[in-house]
Amino acid sequence: MQMGYVQPLAATSGSLTVIRHYYSVLSERKGAVPMRSVRSRLFGMLILFIILPYFLSVFIIYSNTKTSVEEHEVEKSREELKESGAVLERYFGDMISLPYSLYNDPDVLRVFEKGLKGDPKDSFERSIKIVSVTRPDIRQLRFYFNRDQEAMTVYRSKFSAPKIQEHILEDLIFKKLYESERNYLIQDPHRIENATNAAIIPESDETEVLTIHHKVKNILTGEFLGFLSMDIEVDSYGSMINHLSDTGSARVALLDEEGTIIYSSGKRETFKHQASPDELLLKEKLGGELEGWKLVKIIPKDALFKDVNEAAYSNILLGISVVTLGVIMVIVISHVITKPIIHLSEKVRSIEGGNLDIYFTTSRKDELGHLEKHMDEMMHRINQHIDREYKLEIESRTNQFLALKSQVNPHFLFNALQTIGAVALRSNGKDVYKLITSLSKMMRYSLHADQWVTVRGELSYIQSYLSLQKERFGEGVRADINVEEEVLSASIPSMILQPLVENYFKHSYEEGYEHSSLTIQGKRDGDKVTLIVQNTGGSMTAEELEVIQESLYMKVPVTSGIGLKNIYERLQLNFNDEASFDIDRMEGNGFRVTMTLPFLEDR
């Protein structure tokens, strides 16, 4: 009797044909038209008519308020910058004009012309002390008298002894002022200096000052008489600027015509002249003695829109509360109304999938309860019909299949081979006996197909297979198995290596590559086992290798290498991504397969 398998059962009655047609139509409709639940429609209505309008209104109000606040704050800050600029212009104008009032004092001018050794020294000191006392923001005054090349320092109304300074014109600042047409020069802020090493200046004084250097000349003759330097405390004019950073996080700075920072509300080193996209930059140009200078104010938008953001956050929290209440409402409505519909829909979908053991039981007395009751009666009648017509026919065909299968049971074949081997041995056919023994081992091993075996068991099966092939092709078959001892106990899926050995004979010996060789290697590296099967002789082109790789890794339809794809899929099934499977054409000199698997024992 020819062995076969049970074909799908054909319909035995018109009713079964109708049922199958009904299921096929339902499946086609299910795949063609996606179903939308009542619950999803309720959520869609909630989003469309409540959530979107609310948050859209919050966004519009926030944008309008933000624009209004920005315009108001910008205008306010510009007015403040303008007022502070006018104050700074007056202050520096007074400080720059102050030495001119000293020059008008005949005693002061006489000292510059005749030196400190003349008679008006006391009158000179008295005039200077009056200026020092009345202007406490002047930390230090330094005089240089060109006639005697002497320098003197006045610190807090205290006078130092004169000291000779012959090379003062070599100093870059004084040299620049001496050669300039202007009569004064403003030096950048710096820590107070003791230029004449005067004992009246304490070493602990580290006050930051801005110095205004004046060039003293005889107005009538234009003769150069000396220098007057005033050290002004930075904080004296800084207080006029600090009030502009009223937000706390705003940064304000005074810049000279060259962009040098004369004062900054923070550290001068960290002040940036340019504003980021999240900041507002305002500038006010100064005039008078500060021509070319400017006040710069940088306001972070986060601080500017703090109140607006807080209001927006409050509205968003209110919106979230509204959304939460809406979701709760949808859930309640869904539980009361849509949940029974969803359950009924799930039962119908289960029937579409072929599950006919569905019971429609409900205690509802409304339309849904009436529908479930009638559907339950319909399914009961369908199941009775299938039990009577369909299931009986399946059982009959199954019994026929089992009867056919028992006639070709692998155990029967194995025992028959053992019997033939015994007869061959009694007939002195030792070679025949060896071949039958190898074949019976292979038959016994095949009983464990799709099971886990050790590497040792797989190699034993391959040895039996090689024995049969050597008998077929002769002892010239060259096969070398080099597997480390500790690899032999590793567990692997059965029939992983054998198809590769079979491919060797199919694509080498059978195609005329009689001098080719087969090598099987196995080694262990930590918790990984690497198995390599390679042969010389039959190979493939680079294009053929690319086609096989695409069929393995990119899931394209198989056109060649079916055996390789089966091995790869079995490895993925058993090890997931822990196993790797690489193929190589050995530059046209053969074929190599490398498998790296986790090391498992007692699987």
C-alpha positions as CSV (number, residue, x, y, z in Angstrom):
1,M,0.0,0.0,0.0
2,Q,1.4,3.4,-0.9
3,M,1.9,5.7,2.1
4,G,0.2,9.1,2.0
5,Y,-1.2,11.7,4.3
6,V,-4.8,12.7,5.1
7,Q,-6.1,15.3,2.7
8,P,-8.4,18.1,4.0
9,L,-11.8,16.8,4.4
10,A,-14.2,17.7,1.6
11,A,-17.7,18.9,2.5
12,T,-20.1,16.0,2.9
13,S,-23.3,18.0,2.8
14,G,-24.7,21.2,1.5
15,S,-25.0,22.7,5.0
16,L,-21.2,22.3,5.6
17,T,-20.5,24.0,2.3
18,V,-22.7,26.9,3.3
19,I,-20.9,27.2,6.7
20,R,-17.4,27.2,5.1
21,H,-18.6,29.8,2.6
22,Y,-20.0,31.9,5.5
23,Y,-16.6,31.8,7.3
24,S,-14.6,32.7,4.2
25,V,-16.8,35.7,3.5
26,L,-16.5,36.9,7.1
27,S,-12.7,36.5,7.0
28,E,-12.5,38.5,3.7
29,R,-14.6,41.3,5.2
30,K,-12.6,41.3,8.3
31,G,-9.3,41.8,6.4
32,A,-10.8,44.3,4.0
33,V,-12.6,46.7,6.3
34,P,-11.1,47.5,9.7
35,M,-13.6,47.6,12.5
36,R,-14.0,50.6,14.7
37,S,-15.3,50.1,18.2
38,V,-18.0,52.2,19.8
39,R,-15.4,53.0,22.6
40,S,-12.9,54.5,20.1
41,R,-15.7,56.6,18.6
42,L,-16.5,58.0,22.1
43,F,-12.9,58.8,22.6
44,G,-12.8,60.5,19.2
45,M,-15.8,62.6,20.0
46,L,-14.2,63.6,23.4
47,I,-11.0,64.7,21.6
48,L,-12.8,66.5,18.8
49,F,-15.4,68.4,20.7
50,I,-13.9,69.0,24.2
51,I,-10.1,68.5,24.3
52,L,-9.0,70.1,21.1
53,P,-11.2,73.3,21.4
54,Y,-10.1,73.8,25.0
55,F,-6.4,73.5,24.4
56,L,-6.7,75.5,21.2
57,S,-8.3,78.4,23.1
58,V,-5.6,78.1,25.8
59,F,-2.9,78.4,23.1
60,I,-4.5,81.4,21.5
61,I,-4.9,83.2,24.8
62,Y,-1.3,82.4,25.8
63,S,0.1,83.7,22.5
64,N,-1.9,86.9,22.7
65,T,-1.0,87.5,26.3
66,K,2.7,86.7,25.7
67,T,2.8,89.2,22.8
68,S,1.2,92.0,24.9
69,V,3.5,91.4,27.9
70,E,6.6,91.4,25.6
71,E,5.6,94.7,24.0
72,H,4.9,96.3,27.4
73,E,8.1,95.0,29.0
74,V,10.2,96.1,26.1
75,E,8.8,99.6,26.1
76,K,9.3,99.8,29.9
77,S,12.9,98.6,29.7
78,R,13.7,101.1,26.9
79,E,12.4,104.0,29.0
80,E,14.5,102.8,32.0
81,L,17.6,102.4,29.8
82,K,17.1,105.9,28.5
83,E,16.8,107.4,31.9
84,S,19.8,105.5,33.3
85,G,21.8,106.6,30.2
86,A,21.0,110.2,30.9
87,V,22.1,109.8,34.6
88,L,25.4,108.1,33.5
89,E,26.1,110.9,31.0
90,R,25.7,113.6,33.7
91,Y,27.8,111.6,36.2
92,F,30.7,111.0,33.9
93,G,30.4,114.5,32.5
94,D,30.9,115.8,36.1
95,M,33.8,113.5,36.8
96,I,35.6,114.5,33.5
97,S,34.9,118.2,34.2
98,L,36.1,118.0,37.8
99,P,39.8,118.4,37.1
100,Y,39.1,121.6,35.1
101,S,37.8,123.3,38.3
102,L,41.1,122.4,40.0
103,Y,43.1,124.0,37.1
104,N,41.2,127.2,37.7
105,D,42.7,127.3,41.2
106,P,45.9,129.4,40.8
107,D,47.6,127.6,43.7
108,V,47.1,124.2,42.0
109,L,48.2,125.5,38.6
110,R,51.3,127.1,40.2
111,V,52.3,123.8,41.7
112,F,52.1,122.1,38.3
113,E,54.2,125.0,36.8
114,K,56.8,125.4,39.6
115,G,56.7,122.0,41.4
116,L,56.0,121.0,45.0
117,K,59.0,122.9,46.4
118,G,57.4,126.3,45.9
119,D,55.4,128.3,48.5
120,P,51.8,127.3,47.5
121,K,52.2,123.6,48.6
122,D,50.0,124.0,51.6
123,S,47.3,125.8,49.6
124,F,47.6,123.1,47.0
125,E,47.0,120.3,49.5
126,R,44.1,122.2,51.0
127,S,42.4,122.5,47.7
128,I,43.0,118.8,46.8
129,K,41.7,117.7,50.3
130,I,38.5,119.6,49.8
131,V,37.9,117.7,46.5
132,S,38.8,114.4,48.1
133,V,36.4,114.9,51.0
134,T,33.5,116.2,49.0
135,R,33.7,113.4,46.4
136,P,34.0,110.1,48.4
137,D,33.5,108.1,45.2
138,I,37.1,109.2,44.2
139,R,39.2,106.5,45.8
140,Q,42.6,107.8,44.8
141,L,44.2,110.8,43.1
142,R,47.6,110.6,41.5
143,F,49.6,113.6,40.3
144,Y,52.6,113.7,38.0
145,F,54.5,117.0,37.8
146,N,56.5,117.1,34.6
147,R,58.8,120.0,35.8
148,D,60.5,117.9,38.5
149,Q,59.3,114.5,37.1
150,E,57.8,113.8,40.5
151,A,54.6,111.8,41.4
152,M,52.4,112.1,44.4
153,T,49.3,110.0,45.6
154,V,46.3,111.2,47.5
155,Y,44.4,108.3,49.2
156,R,41.3,109.1,51.3
157,S,42.5,112.7,51.9
158,K,46.0,111.4,52.9
159,F,49.0,112.7,50.9
160,S,52.1,110.6,50.1
161,A,55.6,111.9,49.9
162,P,56.6,112.9,46.3
163,K,58.7,110.4,44.4
164,I,60.7,110.7,41.3
165,Q,59.2,108.9,38.2
166,E,61.4,109.7,35.2
167,H,60.0,107.1,32.8
168,I,56.3,107.7,33.2
169,L,55.9,108.6,29.6
170,E,57.0,105.1,28.7
171,D,53.8,103.7,30.2
172,L,51.5,102.8,27.3
173,I,48.5,104.7,28.8
174,F,50.3,107.9,29.5
175,K,52.1,107.7,26.3
176,K,48.8,107.3,24.4
177,L,47.3,110.2,26.3
178,Y,50.4,112.5,25.8
179,E,50.3,111.9,22.1
180,S,46.5,112.2,21.8
181,E,44.7,115.5,20.9
182,R,42.2,114.7,23.7
183,N,42.9,115.9,27.2
184,Y,41.6,112.8,29.0
185,L,41.5,109.0,28.7
186,I,39.3,106.5,30.5
187,Q,41.0,103.3,31.5
188,D,39.0,100.0,31.8
189,P,38.0,98.9,35.3
190,H,40.8,97.2,37.3
191,R,41.8,96.6,40.9
192,I,43.3,99.7,42.6
193,E,47.0,100.1,42.0
194,N,49.7,101.6,44.2
195,A,51.7,103.2,41.4
196,T,54.1,105.2,43.6
197,N,54.4,102.5,46.4
198,A,52.9,104.9,48.8
199,A,52.7,103.7,52.4
200,I,49.2,105.4,52.8
201,I,47.5,102.7,50.6
202,P,46.8,99.5,52.6
203,E,47.7,96.2,50.9
204,S,44.3,94.8,51.8
205,D,42.5,97.3,49.6
206,E,41.3,95.4,46.5
207,T,38.6,97.9,45.4
208,E,37.7,97.8,41.8
209,V,38.1,101.2,40.2
210,L,37.8,103.0,36.8
211,T,40.5,105.5,36.2
212,I,40.2,108.8,34.3
213,H,43.6,110.2,33.3
214,H,43.8,113.9,32.5
215,K,46.6,115.7,30.6
216,V,47.4,119.1,32.3
217,K,48.6,121.9,30.0
218,N,49.1,125.6,30.2
219,I,46.0,127.0,28.5
220,L,47.8,130.0,27.1
221,T,51.1,128.5,26.0
222,G,50.0,124.9,25.5
223,E,52.9,123.7,27.6
224,F,52.6,120.1,29.0
225,L,52.6,120.3,32.8
226,G,51.8,116.8,33.9
227,F,49.0,114.2,34.6
228,L,46.1,113.9,37.0
229,S,44.6,110.4,37.4
230,M,41.3,109.8,39.3
231,D,40.4,106.3,40.5
232,I,36.6,106.2,40.7
233,E,35.0,103.3,42.6
234,V,33.1,101.1,40.1
235,D,30.2,100.7,42.6
236,S,29.6,104.5,42.5
237,Y,28.3,104.4,39.0
238,G,27.4,100.7,39.1
239,S,24.5,101.5,41.4
240,M,23.0,103.6,38.6
241,I,23.0,100.4,36.4
242,N,22.1,97.6,38.8
243,H,18.5,98.8,39.3
244,L,17.9,97.9,35.6
245,S,18.2,94.2,36.4
246,D,15.1,94.4,38.5
247,T,13.9,90.9,37.4
248,G,16.8,89.3,39.1
249,S,17.8,87.2,36.1
250,A,18.3,90.1,33.7
251,R,21.8,91.1,32.8
252,V,22.9,94.7,32.3
253,A,26.2,96.1,31.1
254,L,27.9,99.4,30.2
255,L,30.1,99.1,27.1
256,D,32.6,101.7,25.7
257,E,33.0,102.5,22.0
258,E,35.3,99.5,21.5
259,G,32.8,97.1,23.1
260,T,34.9,96.7,26.3
261,I,32.7,96.0,29.4
262,I,33.0,99.0,31.8
263,Y,30.5,97.6,34.2
264,S,28.3,94.4,34.3
265,S,25.6,93.4,36.8
266,G,27.3,90.0,36.9
267,K,30.8,88.9,36.3
268,R,32.3,90.8,33.3
269,E,34.0,87.6,32.1
270,T,30.7,85.8,31.7
271,F,28.7,88.6,30.1
272,K,27.8,87.8,26.5
273,H,27.2,90.6,24.0
274,Q,24.7,88.6,22.0
275,A,21.4,87.3,23.2
276,S,20.2,83.7,22.6
277,P,16.9,82.9,20.9
278,D,15.4,82.6,24.4
279,E,16.4,86.2,25.4
280,L,15.6,89.8,24.5
281,L,18.4,92.2,23.8
282,L,17.9,96.0,24.3
283,K,20.5,98.7,23.6
284,E,20.7,102.4,24.5
285,K,23.4,104.6,22.9
286,L,24.9,107.3,25.1
287,G,26.1,110.8,24.1
288,G,28.0,113.7,25.6
289,E,31.4,112.7,27.0
290,L,30.3,109.0,26.6
291,E,29.8,109.3,22.8
292,G,29.9,105.8,21.3
293,W,29.2,104.1,24.6
294,K,26.0,102.0,25.1
295,L,23.9,100.4,27.8
296,V,22.9,96.8,27.0
297,K,20.2,94.8,28.8
298,I,19.5,91.1,28.2
299,I,16.2,89.8,29.6
300,P,15.5,86.0,29.7
301,K,12.1,85.3,28.3
302,D,11.5,82.8,31.0
303,A,11.6,85.5,33.6
304,L,9.8,88.0,31.4
305,F,6.9,85.6,30.8
306,K,6.9,84.0,34.3
307,D,3.4,85.2,35.2
308,V,2.0,84.3,31.7
309,N,3.5,80.8,32.0
310,E,2.1,80.3,35.4
311,A,-1.4,81.2,34.1
312,A,-0.9,78.9,31.1
313,Y,0.2,76.0,33.4
314,S,-2.9,76.6,35.6
315,N,-5.1,76.5,32.5
316,I,-3.3,73.3,31.3
317,L,-3.9,71.7,34.7
318,L,-7.5,72.7,34.5
319,G,-7.7,71.2,31.0
320,I,-6.1,67.9,32.3
321,S,-8.7,67.8,34.9
322,V,-11.4,68.2,32.3
323,V,-9.8,65.5,30.1
324,T,-9.7,63.2,33.1
325,L,-13.3,63.7,33.9
326,G,-14.1,63.1,30.2
327,V,-12.1,59.9,30.2
328,I,-13.9,58.7,33.3
329,M,-17.2,59.6,31.6
330,V,-16.3,57.6,28.6
331,I,-15.2,54.6,30.7
332,V,-18.4,54.6,32.6
333,I,-20.5,54.8,29.4
334,S,-18.3,52.2,27.9
335,H,-18.8,49.9,30.8
336,V,-22.5,50.3,30.9
337,I,-23.3,50.4,27.2
338,T,-20.3,49.4,25.0
339,K,-18.7,46.6,27.1
340,P,-21.4,44.1,26.3
341,I,-21.2,45.1,22.6
342,I,-17.4,44.6,22.7
343,H,-17.8,41.1,24.3
344,L,-20.3,40.1,21.7
345,S,-18.0,41.4,19.0
346,E,-15.1,39.4,20.4
347,K,-17.2,36.2,20.4
348,V,-18.2,36.8,16.8
349,R,-14.5,37.3,15.8
350,S,-13.6,34.1,17.6
351,I,-16.1,32.3,15.5
352,E,-14.6,33.9,12.4
353,G,-11.3,32.4,13.4
354,G,-12.8,28.9,13.4
355,N,-13.6,28.5,17.2
356,L,-17.1,27.2,17.3
357,D,-17.1,26.3,21.0
358,I,-18.5,29.7,22.0
359,Y,-21.4,30.1,24.5
360,F,-23.6,33.2,24.5
361,T,-24.9,33.4,28.0
362,T,-26.3,36.6,29.4
363,S,-28.7,37.8,32.0
364,R,-29.6,41.0,30.1
365,K,-33.2,41.5,29.1
366,D,-32.7,44.1,26.5
367,E,-32.0,43.8,22.7
368,L,-28.4,42.6,23.3
369,G,-29.6,39.8,25.6
370,H,-32.2,38.8,23.0
371,L,-29.4,38.8,20.3
372,E,-27.0,36.7,22.4
373,K,-29.7,34.2,23.2
374,H,-30.6,33.5,19.6
375,M,-26.9,33.4,18.5
376,D,-26.3,30.8,21.3
377,E,-29.1,28.6,19.9
378,M,-27.7,29.0,16.4
379,M,-24.2,28.0,17.4
380,H,-25.6,25.0,19.3
381,R,-27.3,23.7,16.2
382,I,-24.2,24.3,14.1
383,N,-22.0,22.4,16.5
384,Q,-24.5,19.5,16.6
385,H,-24.4,19.3,12.8
386,I,-20.6,19.4,12.7
387,D,-20.3,16.7,15.3
388,R,-22.6,14.5,13.3
389,E,-21.3,15.1,9.8
390,Y,-17.8,16.5,10.0
391,K,-16.1,15.1,13.1
392,L,-17.1,11.5,12.4
393,E,-15.5,11.7,8.9
394,I,-12.3,13.2,10.4
395,E,-12.1,10.3,12.9
396,S,-12.5,7.8,10.1
397,R,-9.8,9.3,8.0
398,T,-7.4,9.6,11.0
399,N,-7.8,5.9,11.7
400,Q,-6.9,5.1,8.1
401,F,-3.8,7.3,8.4
402,L,-2.7,5.6,11.6
403,A,-3.1,2.2,9.9
404,L,-0.9,3.3,7.0
405,K,1.7,4.8,9.2
406,S,2.1,1.7,11.4
407,Q,3.1,-0.3,8.3
408,V,6.2,1.8,7.8
409,N,7.1,2.5,11.4
410,P,10.8,3.4,11.7
411,H,11.2,0.8,14.5
412,F,10.0,-1.8,12.0
413,L,12.6,-0.7,9.5
414,F,15.3,-0.7,12.1
415,N,14.5,-4.2,13.2
416,A,14.4,-5.4,9.6
417,L,17.9,-3.9,9.0
418,Q,19.2,-5.7,12.0
419,T,17.8,-9.0,10.7
420,I,19.4,-8.4,7.3
421,G,22.7,-7.6,8.9
422,A,22.6,-10.9,10.9
423,V,22.0,-12.9,7.6
424,A,24.9,-11.0,5.9
425,L,27.2,-11.8,8.8
426,R,26.3,-15.5,8.6
427,S,27.0,-15.4,4.9
428,N,30.4,-14.0,5.6
429,G,29.4,-10.6,4.0
430,K,31.3,-8.4,6.5
431,D,31.3,-5.4,4.3
432,V,27.6,-5.7,3.7
433,Y,27.2,-6.0,7.5
434,K,29.1,-2.8,8.2
435,L,27.1,-0.9,5.7
436,I,23.8,-2.2,7.1
437,T,25.1,-1.4,10.6
438,S,25.9,2.2,9.6
439,L,22.5,2.5,8.0
440,S,20.7,1.2,11.1
441,K,22.6,3.7,13.3
442,M,21.4,6.5,11.0
443,M,17.9,5.1,11.2
444,R,18.1,5.0,15.0
445,Y,19.4,8.5,15.1
446,S,16.6,9.7,12.8
447,L,14.1,8.7,15.5
448,H,15.5,11.7,17.4
449,A,14.8,14.2,14.6
450,D,13.7,17.7,15.9
451,Q,15.2,16.8,19.3
452,W,18.2,18.0,21.2
453,V,21.4,15.9,20.9
454,T,25.0,16.2,21.9
455,V,27.7,17.2,19.4
456,R,29.2,13.7,20.0
457,G,25.9,12.1,18.9
458,E,25.7,14.3,15.8
459,L,29.3,13.5,14.9
460,S,28.6,9.7,15.4
461,Y,25.7,10.0,12.9
462,I,28.0,11.8,10.5
463,Q,30.6,9.1,10.8
464,S,28.0,6.5,9.9
465,Y,27.0,8.6,6.9
466,L,30.7,9.0,5.8
467,S,31.1,5.2,6.0
468,L,28.3,4.8,3.5
469,Q,29.7,7.5,1.2
470,K,33.2,6.1,1.3
471,E,31.8,2.7,0.2
472,R,30.1,4.6,-2.7
473,F,32.9,6.9,-3.8
474,G,35.9,4.9,-2.6
475,E,38.5,5.4,0.2
476,G,39.7,8.6,-1.6
477,V,37.0,10.6,0.2
478,R,38.9,13.0,2.5
479,A,37.0,14.1,5.6
480,D,38.7,15.5,8.7
481,I,36.8,16.0,12.0
482,N,38.7,18.1,14.5
483,V,36.5,19.0,17.5
484,E,37.7,19.9,20.9
485,E,36.9,17.4,23.7
486,E,34.9,19.9,25.8
487,V,32.7,20.7,22.8
488,L,31.5,17.1,22.4
489,S,29.2,17.4,25.5
490,A,27.4,20.6,24.2
491,S,23.7,20.2,23.3
492,I,22.6,21.2,19.8
493,P,19.4,20.6,17.7
494,S,19.7,17.4,15.8
495,M,20.5,17.2,12.1
496,I,22.3,20.6,12.2
497,L,25.6,19.5,10.7
498,Q,24.5,16.5,8.6
499,P,22.8,18.6,5.8
500,L,26.1,20.5,5.4
501,V,28.0,17.2,5.0
502,E,25.4,16.0,2.5
503,N,25.8,19.2,0.5
504,Y,29.5,18.5,0.3
505,F,29.0,15.2,-1.6
506,K,26.2,16.7,-3.7
507,H,28.1,19.8,-4.9
508,S,31.6,18.3,-4.9
509,Y,31.9,14.6,-5.6
510,E,28.7,14.3,-7.6
511,E,29.8,17.3,-9.7
512,G,33.3,15.9,-10.5
513,Y,35.5,17.6,-7.7
514,E,37.1,14.3,-6.7
515,H,40.1,15.9,-5.1
516,S,38.1,18.1,-2.7
517,S,38.2,17.7,1.0
518,L,35.7,18.2,3.9
519,T,36.7,19.6,7.3
520,I,34.6,19.8,10.5
521,Q,36.0,21.9,13.3
522,G,34.6,22.7,16.8
523,K,36.0,24.9,19.5
524,R,34.8,26.5,22.7
525,D,35.3,30.2,23.7
526,G,33.9,30.9,27.1
527,D,30.1,30.4,27.0
528,K,30.1,30.1,23.2
529,V,30.7,27.1,20.8
530,T,31.9,27.7,17.3
531,L,31.2,24.9,14.7
532,I,32.8,25.3,11.2
533,V,32.0,23.0,8.2
534,Q,34.0,23.8,5.1
535,N,35.0,22.0,1.9
536,T,37.3,22.7,-1.0
537,G,36.2,22.1,-4.5
538,G,32.7,23.1,-5.5
539,S,31.9,26.8,-4.8
540,M,29.6,29.5,-6.1
541,T,29.8,33.0,-7.6
542,A,29.5,36.1,-5.6
543,E,26.1,36.8,-7.0
544,E,24.8,33.3,-6.0
545,L,26.2,33.9,-2.5
546,E,24.4,37.3,-2.3
547,V,21.1,35.6,-3.3
548,I,21.5,33.0,-0.5
549,Q,22.3,35.6,2.1
550,E,19.3,37.7,1.1
551,S,17.1,34.6,1.5
552,L,18.6,34.0,5.0
553,Y,18.8,37.4,6.6
554,M,16.3,39.6,4.6
555,K,13.4,37.1,4.6
556,V,13.1,37.2,0.8
557,P,11.6,34.2,-1.0
558,V,13.9,31.2,-1.3
559,T,15.3,30.4,-4.8
560,S,18.3,28.3,-3.7
561,G,20.0,27.1,-0.5
562,I,16.8,25.6,1.0
563,G,18.8,23.4,3.3
564,L,20.9,26.3,4.6
565,K,17.7,28.3,5.2
566,N,16.2,25.5,7.2
567,I,19.3,25.3,9.4
568,Y,19.3,29.0,9.9
569,E,15.6,29.1,10.9
570,R,16.1,26.2,13.3
571,L,18.9,28.1,15.0
572,Q,16.8,31.2,15.3
573,L,13.9,29.2,16.7
574,N,16.0,27.6,19.4
575,F,18.5,30.3,20.2
576,N,16.9,33.6,19.0
577,D,19.6,36.2,18.5
578,E,22.2,34.4,20.6
579,A,23.3,32.3,17.6
580,S,25.1,33.5,14.5
581,F,25.2,31.8,11.1
582,D,27.7,33.0,8.5
583,I,28.5,31.6,5.0
584,D,31.6,32.2,2.9
585,R,32.6,31.2,-0.7
586,M,36.3,31.2,0.3
587,E,37.1,33.4,-2.8
588,G,35.8,30.7,-5.2
589,N,37.9,27.9,-3.7
590,G,35.2,26.2,-1.7
591,F,32.4,26.8,0.8
592,R,32.4,27.5,4.5
593,V,29.6,27.7,7.1
594,T,30.4,29.1,10.6
595,M,27.9,28.7,13.4
596,T,28.4,30.3,16.9
597,L,26.0,28.9,19.5
598,P,25.6,29.3,23.3
599,F,27.3,26.4,25.2
600,L,24.5,24.3,26.7
601,E,24.6,21.0,28.5
602,D,22.0,18.5,29.6
603,R,19.4,20.0,27.4
